Amino acid sequence: MLRVGLTGGIGSGKSTVAERLARLGAVVIDADRVSREVVEPGTEGLAEIVARFGTEVLDDDGALDRAAMARLVFADEEARRDLNGIVHPRVAARTSELVAETGADAVVVHDVPLLVENDYQADYHLVIVVDAPVEQRVQRLVARGLPEGNARARIEAQASEERRREAADVWLDNDGELERLHAAVDELWRERLVPFEANLRSHSP
Ligand code: ATP
């Protein structure tokens, strides 16, 4: 099994790359999706959050109100630590389960927005970073409905390009047409990921 970490700043094109890799045959695990799953209504994760923070972090349907939760931990280091202490182990356990369910010859692509910020590089055989010019990212995020100031603030709060460059084994520039990005992903799959996985297997005991 080849373990690939996929990351990049907000609006860079991670999901687009992940979708393409899934079509080519990769097993994609979306870290954002898993982190939502482990605190869905009815989960132990959500029960622990309510026990710690109270029902004011729930919306009218009894689901986690992410905006309220974010406001609560924003300026409170201890609250943030507690929240992470509840969520992170569950995300890790669920991710391990998903990995265990895949075949021995799988290429597993883990889409982790904050991979570089959290220094998770060592967990992967290969780290792919998707990048795009800031102005294009802002335009894409605005087209998706995010206010411009908000988009810029989020981009600003993430890892610098320099840190991402250090972490990257593969750098994908998403600064042109979608077709170009797709072609680059197809070539990466064919020339590097599939041979790397085959090579790993032929050397495993
Ligand atoms: P987020 O961090 O918010 O999850 P992301 O890095 O996963 O974003 P995508 O969702 O893949 O980014 O792309 C952001 C938006 O830009 C999407 O609407 C996508 O369709 C569009 N997009 C991505 N790449 C291109 C491109 N090369 N040309 C035009 N639109 C693009």
Boltz pocket constraint, residues with backbone or C-beta under 6 A from the ligand:
constraints:
  - pocket:
      binder: B
      contacts: [[A, 8], [A, 9], [A, 10], [A, 11], [A, 12], [A, 13], [A, 14], [A, 15], [A, 16], [A, 17], [A, 113], [A, 140], [A, 141], [A, 144], [A, 174], [A, 175], [A, 176], [A, 177], [A, 178], [A, 181]]
      max_distance: 6.0
